Amino acid sequence: MMFLAQPPSSDGADQLLADDRKYMGFEMNVSTLWSWQPESNMTLMDLMGSVSAGLSMRERGILVAATAATIEDSYCSLAWGGKLAKEADGEFAAAVLRGDDADLTDQETALAQWARKVASNANGTTQADVDDLRAAGFDDAAIFGITAFVGLRIAFSKINGALGVRPDSELRSFSPPAVIEAVDFGRPIADD
């Protein structure tokens, strides 16, 4: 499941896992990893929530799916592909994961393309890229928040990937078949 040993029990770790059981129906492998520093997980999640305030769940799903697929993070691609599928459908989510923006609105396309650029080469972005976000209706405060959200998601994914966390076996039923088929990269789904 991960390269580190099982973390010791603590109030924060117990709460993290209890929240998983309440909202997901199972304890996520990523939460087990973050049980080493549950307070850090809470701080990071709060910060991601703060910088993405004002974005819909669908918009956050597009940003995370585009980012995760770009950096070949199977865990977040499957988890957020499943969440995005609930906001749209499985084929829509799978298309975002594959980099196909044909069914996205102009504003959603701007989000997906920005997320991919930040994830693949942040130093290669240009003023024209930011102007595309403005043209899609995002002001500078929103652009900062979107960019911070993508950057924080990248950091979260990199920590989880570096420490060997595999996608939960439960994601096989949480994520639609189209999403599972689109995620042909990263660590394999954990065995049952």
C-alpha atoms as one frame of an Amber mdcrd trajectory, in Angstrom:
protein
   0.000   0.000   0.000   2.903   2.374   0.749   6.626   2.350   1.444   6.343
   3.556   5.054   5.288   1.439   8.010   1.766   1.652   9.407   1.567   4.932
  11.364   0.735   4.853  15.052  -2.760   5.652  16.198  -3.454   9.217  17.309
  -6.528  11.372  17.735  -5.814  13.129  14.425  -5.167   9.894  12.544  -8.292
   8.294  14.000 -10.351  11.310  12.903  -8.864  11.271   9.403  -9.784   7.606
   8.945 -13.213   8.063  10.559 -13.948  10.858   8.062 -13.015   8.493   5.233
 -15.400   5.838   6.524 -18.156   8.443   6.873 -17.751  10.106   3.465 -16.178
   7.387   1.310 -17.309   4.192   3.018 -13.733   2.936   3.417 -10.362   4.036
   4.768  -8.316   5.496   1.922  -4.691   4.469   1.492  -3.727   8.112   1.152
  -5.287   8.871   4.540  -3.288   6.065   6.094  -0.115   7.677   4.739  -1.126
  11.125   5.980  -1.886   9.613   9.394   1.819  10.183  10.014   0.993  13.919
  10.123  -2.796  14.312  10.178  -2.590  17.943  11.235  -0.494  18.689   8.150
  -3.115  16.952   6.020  -5.846  19.087   7.567  -3.833  22.257   7.000  -3.163
  21.329   3.370  -6.807  20.408   2.688  -7.976  23.652   4.315  -5.530  25.642
   2.177  -6.662  23.872  -1.004 -10.262  24.598  -0.059  -9.458  28.235   0.600
  -7.648  28.895  -2.674 -10.315  27.084  -4.700 -13.244  28.886  -3.051 -15.673
  30.010  -5.698 -14.999  27.071  -7.998 -17.723  24.486  -8.464 -17.089  20.797
  -7.792 -17.121  20.247 -11.568 -14.463  22.940 -12.075 -12.302  21.506  -9.286
 -12.776  18.060 -10.818 -11.591  19.304 -14.195  -8.549  20.978 -12.631  -7.550
  17.928 -10.590  -8.216  15.403 -13.368  -6.215  17.441 -15.895  -3.390  17.983
 -13.408  -3.243  14.396 -12.136  -3.272  12.902 -15.620  -0.528  15.274 -16.760
   1.778  14.185 -13.924   0.644  10.551 -14.344  -0.828  10.238 -10.853  -3.177
   7.274 -11.082  -4.555   7.690  -7.553  -5.900  11.229  -7.959  -6.876  10.540
 -11.572  -9.102   7.658 -10.488 -10.490   9.357  -7.382 -11.180  12.700  -9.008
 -12.167  11.112 -12.315 -14.871   9.351 -10.316 -15.916  12.602  -8.640 -15.986
  14.417 -11.983 -18.058  11.604 -13.494 -20.680  12.247 -10.802 -20.806  15.898
 -11.890 -20.978  15.063 -15.613 -20.562  11.440 -16.705 -17.864   8.789 -17.099
 -17.059   9.569 -20.725 -16.715  13.278 -19.941 -14.313  12.561 -17.062 -12.328
  10.065 -19.149 -11.982  12.646 -21.930 -10.521  15.210 -19.506  -8.061  12.579
 -18.259  -7.015  11.853 -21.865  -6.590  15.563 -22.648  -9.661  15.751 -24.908
 -11.487  19.013 -24.205 -14.091  18.771 -26.995 -17.075  18.589 -24.601 -15.880
  21.313 -22.234 -17.199  24.866 -22.233 -14.759  27.626 -23.180 -14.237  28.418
 -19.489 -13.666  24.737 -18.622 -11.251  24.379 -21.533  -9.251  27.332 -20.222
  -9.074  25.652 -16.799  -7.996  22.265 -18.167  -5.380  23.760 -20.474  -3.963
  25.965 -17.707  -3.768  23.018 -15.299  -1.878  20.955 -17.880   0.551  23.798
 -18.605   1.263  24.414 -14.921   1.675  20.681 -14.295   3.910  20.016 -17.296
   6.077  23.150 -17.402   5.202  25.956 -15.011   8.173  28.004 -16.214   6.896
  27.745 -19.779   3.653  29.599 -19.170   3.254  32.967 -20.862   1.312  36.186
 -20.527  -0.860  34.921 -23.384  -1.802  31.873 -21.286  -2.924  34.126 -18.427
  -4.760  36.350 -20.919  -6.649  33.238 -22.121  -7.876  32.716 -18.552  -8.942
  36.368 -18.344 -10.770  36.036 -21.668 -12.589  33.018 -20.244 -13.914  35.191
 -17.419 -11.410  34.733 -14.588 -10.059  37.796 -12.805  -6.540  37.962 -11.393
  -7.601  36.859  -7.896  -9.305  33.787  -9.364  -6.283  33.032 -11.562  -4.027
  33.127  -8.529  -6.378  30.807  -6.622  -6.659  28.387  -9.543  -2.883  28.291
  -9.933  -2.297  27.829  -6.204  -4.863  25.000  -6.173  -3.116  23.230  -9.057
   0.305  23.711  -7.427  -0.912  22.334  -4.099  -2.564  19.358  -5.816   0.758
  18.629  -7.550   2.584  18.711  -4.217  -0.012  16.417  -2.628   0.226  13.963
  -5.531   4.015  13.966  -5.546   4.205  13.191  -1.822   1.730  10.323  -2.167
   3.436   8.924  -5.264   6.952   9.188  -3.875   5.930   7.208  -0.798   4.341
   4.444  -2.869   0.654   4.945  -2.134  -1.452   2.841  -4.509  -5.014   3.687
  -5.513  -7.566   1.968  -3.289  -9.146  -1.234  -4.598 -12.529   0.399  -3.853
 -11.857   2.901  -6.646 -12.672   0.094  -9.090 -16.347   0.467  -8.152 -16.219
   4.203  -7.334 -14.831   5.186 -10.752 -16.774   4.333 -13.916 -15.203   1.917
 -16.435 -14.366   4.744 -18.870 -12.302   6.480 -16.174 -10.510   3.261 -15.211
  -9.676   2.605 -18.872  -8.337   6.154 -19.317  -5.909   5.760 -16.400  -3.219
   3.607 -17.995  -0.355   5.239 -16.076   1.003   5.507 -12.562   0.799   2.995
  -9.767  -1.668   0.116 -10.236  -4.832  -0.154  -8.196  -4.237  -2.015  -4.926
  -5.339  -5.627  -4.675  -8.510  -6.343  -2.702
